[in-house]
Amino acid sequence: MDVNTFSDIEKKAEVLVEALPYIMQYRGKTIVVKYGGSAMINDDLKSAVISDIVLLSLIGIKVVLVHGGGPEITEVLKKMGKESRFINGLRYTDAETAEVAQMVLAGKINKDLVGGIVAAGGNAVGLSGFDGGLIRAKKKDDDGVDYGYVGTITDVNTKIIKDNLENGYIAVVSTVAAGDDGKVYNINADTAALEIAIALKADRVLVLTDVRGILRDASDDSSLVSDVRVDEIESLIKSGVITGGMIPKVKSIANAVSLDIKSASIIDGRVKHSIIVELFSDEGFGTIIRK
């Protein structure tokens, strides 16, 4: 064996040794992963996410994968000759769009993900907000704006998720829900993932996005703020470190951490295996928000 080959083996061994305490820490625990952005539409990134999720499950971590699917909804609507419209970052959802969202999210995307996980050697079950009364919702009306059939979550019943996790399945959840009025509601995937995590009292939440995390300089990935306490969030907003669409995302995460979640991370879904690096390395990969 030449020196270079031996060095490569040593490096691989060092990676495994570094991961061991983290594997022990999370084994038997519940982790919620919010899956969206580029990682959903790039085949290589999608494959990497699926393999990461399967690995977590195989080493004894209980995984809930909550997914969106905005680009695919937009594509189907475009084929129907229907233009997508967004208000305050949320898709305006009329009755026809709500049906399309249900079809795309609970049908195609959800089942594709389940199939991919099974093909990669994992066990998975596909769920929507309708199944077992998992998510109940009402029309979003908290800011006086009409978003159509965009829903605000009123209740999360985790029994069907817990039953599947206890039986060794990865729970793959699409974010459409039933309202008390019998209507179908489209739910923001970030919000749904955090509400599910709170209801489960999850040990960790990972939010995959198309940014590195919280950056002191938005144009410089090396300016990553790797560790943030909840009580630091407002000062980071006031100083202009957290801006635009990151403000509601970070505030929602901070609120969840303030309740029953131990910590949550914003990680870059554009990088392969960012889930594994964030969970199982000393450095981590994104921004972790703690109490």
N, C-alpha and C positions, 0 to 999 in steps of 0.2 A: 504494500500500500504506500503510495507516494505521500509526501508531506501535505500537499494541497488537499488531497482527498481526506486525510486524517483531520485537517483543520476544519473542513466543511462538516464532518461528522461531529466534531467537538461543538461547533456553533449550533448545530441542530439539537444536541444534547443540552446545551446551555439554555436554549429557548424552552425546552420541555421542563427543565428544572425550575426556571423562572415562573412558568405557568402553574406548577404544581400547587403552591399555596392558594392561588386564586381558584383553581379547580375544586380544592377542598372547601374553600369558603362558600362557593356558590352551589355545590352539589346538594340537591334536594330543595333548593330555593326556587322562587318563581321570578322570572324575568319577562318583562313585556317589551317587545320590539315594535316600534312604529315604523312601517316600511313604506317609503314613498320616494318621489324624486327620480333622479337619473338611474338609481339602482333598480327601478322597476321597468325601465324601457330599454336598457342596454343589456343584451343577452349575457355577456361575460360577467357583468356586475350582478345580474340576477342569479346566475349560477353560483357565484361566490357567496352571496347572501344565503342561498339555500344550503350550500355545504356548511356554512358557519352554523346555521340553525340546527341542522342535523347533528353536527358535532356536539353542540351544547346539549341536545337531548340525549345523545348516546352516553355522555358522561354523567347523566343523572340530573340535569337542570330542567326544570319545568318551564317550557317556553310558550308564550302567547304571542303570535305574530298578527298585528293589527295593520291592515293595509288600506291605502287609498286606491286611486285609479283615475285621477283627473284627465290625463292626456288621452286615455282610451275612451273615456266618456265624450271628450271633445271630438275625437275622431269619428265616433259613431254618429254623433249629432251632425257633424259636417256632412257625412254621407247621406243623411236624411234631409240635407238642405237647411239645417237649423243652426243659427249662429249662437255661440256661447257668450253669455254676458256675466260679468263679475262685478259685485258690489262689495267694497271694503274687503277684497280678497276672497270673498265667498261666491260660489257659482249661483246665480239666480236660477231657481229650480221650479219651473212650472210643472203641471201634472204629467205632461209627456216626458219631460226631462227626468222627473222622479222615476218613471217606469224604466227609462233607459239606464239610469244609475243603478237601479235594482238588478237589471239584466246583466250589466257589465260587471258590477262589483260582486254581487252574490253568485252570479253565474260564471261567466268566463274567467275573470281574474282569479277569483277564489279557488275555483276548481283547477285552474292551471297551476297555481301554487301548490295545492295539495298533491297534484300529480307529480310535480317536480320534486317535492320532498320525498314522496314514496319512491320515485325512481332513483333518488340519491341514497336510499337505504334507511330513510326515516319512517316514522308512523305519524300520520297527520289526519285531522278531521276538519272539514270546512264548516264554518258557522257564519250566520249573519245575525243581525240584531233581532230578527224575528224568531230565531230558534230558541225554544225554551224560555221565551220572554226575556232574552238576554239584554236587550236595550229597549227601553221605552222612551218616547220623545214627544215633545209638543212643538208647535210652530215657534220658530225663533222670533221674538218680538220685544227683546230687552232694550233695544236702542231706537225704537220707533221707525225702523226701516223695514220695508217689505222685501224679504228674500225668497218669497214663494214657499216651496216645501223644503226649506232648510230647517232642520230640527235642533232643538236644545234638549239635551238628555235630562230626563226626569228620574230615571231609575235604572240601575244595572243589577241584574240577577245573575250572579256568577256560578250558580249550581252546575249548569251544563258545561261550563269551562272547567270547573274543579273536577267534575266526574271524569272528563276526558284526560285531564292532566294526571290524575291518580292512576289511570289505566295506561299511562305511558304514551299518550298521544300529544303531538304538538297541536295546539288550537290555533287555527287560521281564521281570523275574524274579519268579515267585510262590514263596512260602516253604513248600512242602511237599517232603518228601524221602523217599528210600528208605532203610530200615535193612538191615543185613546179615542180619537175621532175616526179611526179606521184607515187613515191615510198613510202613504209611504213617505218617510222623511229621509233626506240625505243628510248625513252627519259628517262634520269635519273630522278627518282621520286623526289629527293630533289630539283633538278634544276627546274623541272616543277612546284612544289608547290610554290617555291619562286617567279618564274616569274609570275605565276597566281596571287599571293598575291600582287606583285608590281602593276600589271595591274589593280587589283581591289582596290588598295589603302587600303588594309586590315588593321584593327586595331591591329591584333595580329596574329602571326604564331606560331604553336606548332609543333615541329619536334620530332616524337617518334623514339627513337633509342634503342639500347641494352646496353647503358651505362647510368649512373646516370646523367651525364652532363659533364661540364669541371671540372676535378679533379686536384688538385695540386700534389697529389700522386695517380697514376693510380691504385695502389693496395689498396687504402683506400677510401671507399665511404664517410667517414666522412670529407674528405678534399674537399668537393664540393665547387666550386666557384659559389655562388648563383646569383651574380649580376655583369655584366661586361659592360663597355662602349666600343663602337666601337673603340675609340682611344687607348684602352688598349690591343687590340688583338695582335698587332705586338710584344709587349714586352712579352706577354704570350707565343708566339711562340718562340721567341729568348731565353727565359729562360727555355724552354723545358716543360712547363706546357701543352701546346697544341702540340700534336705530331701526326705523322702518318696520318691515314685516317681522323682524326678530323680536320686537317689543312684546306683542301679544303671545308669541310662541314661548319666550323666556318667562314671561309673567305666569302663563298657564303652568309651565313646568315647575316654577318656584312655588306656586300655590299647592300643587300636588305634593311636592316634597315637604311642604309645611304641614301636610296632613299625615298620611300613613305610609308614604314611600320613603325609603331610606336615602336614596340618591337617584339622580337621573342624569343622563349624558346626552349632549348634542354631538353627533359624530358625522363625518363626511361619508355619505353613501357612494360617492364617486370613486372611492378607493377600495380596491378589493380587500376583503377580509378585515375591514375596519372594526367589525363587531368583535372578532377574536382578539385583535390588538388592544382594543379598549378594555376588554374584560380581563385578559390574561397576561398583561405585561405591566412592569413597574411604571413605565412612562405614560401609559394610556394613549389615546389618540385624539380625543375631542375635548369638549368642555364638560366637566362634571359639576353638577349643582347639588350642594349638600345643605342640610340644616345648619 
